[in-house]
Amino acid sequence: MKKQILVIDVGGTNVKLMISRREKRKFKSGLKLTPRAIVTEMKPLVSDWKFDAISMGFPAPVRDGQILSEPKHLGKGWVGFNFERALGKPVRIINDAAMQALGSYHGRRLLFLGLGTGLGSALVWENYVLPLELGDLPYRNGSIIEDYLGKPGFARLGEKTWQRDVEHALVQLKKSLIADYVVLGGGNAKKLDDLPEGVERGHNRNAFLGGTRLWQVDPRTRRLKWQILLRHGEADWPDWQKSDDERPLTKRGKKEMHEVGGFLARLKVCPDLILTSPLPRASQTAEIAAEHLKVKCREDRRLAPGFGPAELEQLSRKYSVESLMVVGHEPDFTKTISALTGASLKLSKAGVALVDVDLSSQKGRLLWLFPPKIAKK
């Protein structure tokens, strides 16, 4: 028998409750909304609906069905709250933009952007959904991009300037994330008159489809692993007299790595483990990344110069984690990424790449590639 799913779409302005794509109810959200308040508000609104399970789209980073941090535009108390106990039904939680993206997906590689109170974002391909935090990307005048593309930006800039900023960002983000098409959601998507090529307007009803699709996939299935490849920072010492293997990071290299580490933390990059080459310039890079990402770090000699796809497979099989960050050297990383993905690239010092690897076929996809200069505020 097919399960009936109640879909909850939590936004910064409203909370929408959906039992079908057409039948929905809602109540006000905002800076005072807590998880207990949402339970109290929704129970009488859904008392006449029959459902077996619940999907919740939530405006903050979510991992393995758990809210990782308090949202920017709601009240407090969300991290660790037990919705299954409070609502008496099985509950699956996903980032709200990821739920919209899942419902908007119609093949190939989709970048979803939600133009609402903030900037929601997610990438979808085949059976995989990758929630993103693009709203925290550095932007003009020391701000983040969400300050310009979200509701505060619309109010401050005015409609025409806001439209130009959004259109420029759409083209750049589509290109940077190698998306085949972009779907725009959120309340402000309708305020764009003309959309660039490859960009289409979504609909909030797609959140319901995303919520039902969330129950069609077993969350314990993990066919693919995420591999995050980080090249060590600058270690060029003009008058270096010792062995090349002993070169540490320069002062500039350390500063640049702290910028990259902070940038990855703002993007909510959450590897389960960081592995590093034993060479000082790599191990120092890994320690700085681990400090910013709050992740354990350990050395593995397979990441020393000479690393390649075979060594990456060995590491992936040895360390049974979903997401692995490896820190090493050039030209090893460029050759490895090219061998796995077919991409033509060069990984700069302190550059970072996210590669989706299928261990069974030893093939992968390059999801994103960032040079260190993008981390500068």
N, C-alpha and C positions, 0 to 999 in steps of 0.2 A: 504493500500500500504506500502511495506517495505521501511524503511528509508535507504538512502545511507549515510554512515558515512565516513567522512574524519578523519583519525587517525594521530595525530602528536606525535611523540616520541622524546622528547627533551633529548639529552645526553650531556655529557661534551665535546665530540669530534664532533659529527654531530647531526643535526636535520633531522629526517626522516619523510617524508610525504607519507602516504599510502592510496590509494583508494580501494585496494584489497590486498590479501596476496602476490600477485606476482608483482603488479604494484606500484612502489614507486619511489620517487625522494628525493634528500637530498641536504643539504648545510652545510657548516662548522659552528660549534658552538665554544665555548671557553669563556675565561674570560671577553671578551668585549661584549658578546651577551646580549642585553637588550630586553624587550618585544616589544618595538616599532621596533627594528631592525628585530625581528623574523617575525613580521607582514609584514614589507616592503619586506623582502627576499622571503616570501612564496607566496605572492599574485600573482606575475607573474608565479610562478611554478605551481599553481593549477587553473589558469584562464580557462583552457579547461576541467576541471573536474566538473561534476555536483554532488553536495552533499547537503543533507538536514540539517546535524548537524555535530558537531566536537567533538572528544574525544582527550584530551591531556594528555599524561603521562609526569610528571614533576619531576625533581630530587631534591625534597625537601619535607618536610612534608606538606601534604594537608589535610584539614578537611572540610567536608560539601562543597566540591567543591571550597574552597578558599585556596590559597597558604599562609602558615602560616609564613614562614621565607625565607630570601634570600638564594639562593643556594650557595654551596661552590665553584662550578667550573664554574659559569657564571657571567655575569655582575649584576648590581643592578636595582631596580625599579619593581620587580615582584609582591611584596605584594600589593594587592589592585588594580592591573591593570585590567581593564574591557575588557576581550577578546571578549565578545559577541558584545559590541559596536564597537570594532576595526575591527572585522571580519564580522559582520552583520549576524551571524548565532548562533543558540543555541550551547553552549559550556559546556561540562562536563570535569572537571579536576580531575585527580587522580595521586597519586604518580607513577612514571614511573615503579618502580619495581612491584608495585601492579598491574599495567596494564599488564605487562609481565606475572605475576603470574596468573592473571585471564584468560589469553589466553592459559596458559600452563596446566591448571587444568584438570585432568581427574579422579576425584573421591577421596574419603577418605580425608586425611589430608596432604596438600602439604606445604613444605617450599621452597620458591623461593629465590635464591641468585644470584645477578647480579655482575659478575666480570668485571667491566668496569673501568672508571676513578676512581670511589670510590667503595663502596660495597653497592649495593641495596639489600633490603630484604623485604619479605612479607610472610604472612601465609594465606592459603586459606582452607576452609572446607565448605561443603554443599553450601549454597548461600552467604557465608560471606568471606570478604577480610579484613585482618588486616595488614595495612602497618606497617613496623618495621623500627627502626634505629639501627640495629645491628652493623653497621660500627663504632658507637661511643662507643662500649663496651671497657672497659679498657683492654689493652694487655701488652706486654712486655715493660720494661724500661720506664714506664710512658706514653707509646704511646697508641693509640687506634687501634683496629683490622684493620680498613680501611687502616692505614698506611702500613700494611704488605700485605694485600690481594688485594689492589687496584693497579693501574698502577705504582704509585711511589714505592711501595714495590717490584713489579716485576723488575723495573729498578735497584733498590738498591741491592736486594738480589741475583739476577740472577735466571735463569729459574728453576734449580734443587731445590734450597732451597725454592723458592716461591712455587713450586709444593708440596713439603712436608708440608709447612705451610698450604696451602689450604686444602690438604687432611686431615690433623689433625683437622682443624677447621670444615670441613664438618661433620665429624663423631661426634664431640662434640656438634655442633649446632643442628644436627638432633636429637640427644639424649635429649638435654636440652629442645627442643620445642616439643617433643613427635610427631615428624612428621613421617608419613608412608613412605614418599619419598621426595627427594630433586631434584629440577630442577635447573640447572645452566644456566644462560643467560649471556649476556654481551660479549664484544669482546674478552676477555681473556679466556673464557670458552674452546675455541678450543685448548688452549695451555696445557691442561691437557691430558696426554696420557691414563692413566688408572683411571677409576672412582671407588670409593668404592661402595660396595653393597648398593642398595637403592638410588643411585644417578644417575641421567640421564641428558644428555645434551639437553638443549632447543634450540629454534631458534628465532632469532629476529622477524621473521614473526609472531610469536605468539602475538606480541604486537597489530597487527591488529585485531586478534580475540578478545583479551582483550578489545580493544576499542569499538568494536561492541557489545560485551556483556554488556558493561557499559550502553548502551542505552536499554538493554532488562530488566533492573531491575529498579524499581521506587526507587530513592534515599530517598524518604520520608517514605518508609516502614521500620519500626523498630520493628521486632518481638522479638528480643533478646536485652538484656541490658548487658553492661560490668560492672562487679563488681571487683574492685581492693581492696584486703584485705591486710592491713599493720599492723603487730603486733608492739606494742610499743617497744621502745629501752630499753637498760639495765637500771634497777632501783633497783639493789641489794645493799642494805645498810647493812653491817654486824651487826652494833650496833643500828639499827633502833628501837626506843622505842614507836613511835606513832602508830596510826591505819595503817594497811596495805594499806587501800584505799588512804592514804595521801602520799605515797611514790612518790617522783619526779624522774626524770631521773638523773643518775649519770653524772659526767663530761665525762666519757668514752661513756656513752649512748648518750649524746648530740653530741659528735664528730662523733660517728658512724652514727647517724641519718642525720647529715649534709652530710656525704659521700653518704648515700643512697639517700637523696634528690637530690644531684647533679647528681648521677647516673641515677635516673628516669628522670631528666630534660634532660640529654644527650640522653636518649632513646626516647625523645619527648612524654613521657607519659602525656596525657592531660585530666585528669578527669574534669567534669563540676563542681563538688562540693566535698569537703572533709567533712565527718561526723566523729565525735570522741566520744568515751566514756568520761564522765565528770571527770574521775579520772586523777590526775595531770600527771602521767607518760604517759598516752595516749594523753591528750590534748597538752602536750609539744611536743610529737612526731608529732601530726597533724599540729601544728603551724610551725614546722621546714619544714615539707613536703610542706605546703602551701606557705611558703616563697620561696622555690626553684621552685615550679611549677606554681607560680603566680595564685593561685586558692583561692576562698573563703572557709572558714572553719567555721563549727558550731558544737555545742555539741548536742548529742541526748542520753538520758538516756537508750535507748534500747541497746546501745553498751556497757553498764556496764557489769561486770561479770554475766553470765547467758544467754548471747546472743546465738542465734541459727538460723536455717533456717527460722522459722516463723517470727522472728524479722527482718531478712534480707528482706523477702518479704514485710513486712510492710513499711520498709524504702524505698524500690524500688518503691512501689506504691505511697507513700507520696510525694517523691521528683521526679518529672517527668523530669529526666535528662537521657541522653543516657549513660553517664559514671559516676560512683559513686565510690569514694574511701572511705573505712571505716577503722577506726583505733580502735583497741580494744585489747582483751586479749586472752591468752591461759588458758585452753585447748579449749575455745569456738571456735576459728577460725579453728583449725585443725578438730574438730568434724563437724563444719558446712561445710567445704570444702569436707570432706569425705562423708557426708550425701548427698551432691549435686552431686558429681562427681564419687564416689566410689573409689577415689584415696587413697592410703595409704601414709601418709606423716607426717612430723612434721614441723610446722612453727616456725623458730628460732626467737629470739628477733631481732627486726628491719628487719625481713624477710618480703617479699612482694610476693603476689600471684595474678595472673590475672585469674578470673573465668568468663566464659561465661554462663549466667543463663537464662533459659527459664522460665519466671514467670508462664506461664499457666500450665506447667507440674512439676515445682519445681525440674527440673533436670539441670545439668550444665556440663561444660567441663573445666578442668584445662588446661589453655593455657601455662602459665609458672609460675615458682616458683624460686625465687632467695634468697639465704641467703645474709646477709650484707657483707660478706667477698668478694663477687664478685664486690662490689662497690669500693673497694680499688684500687687506681692507682698503 
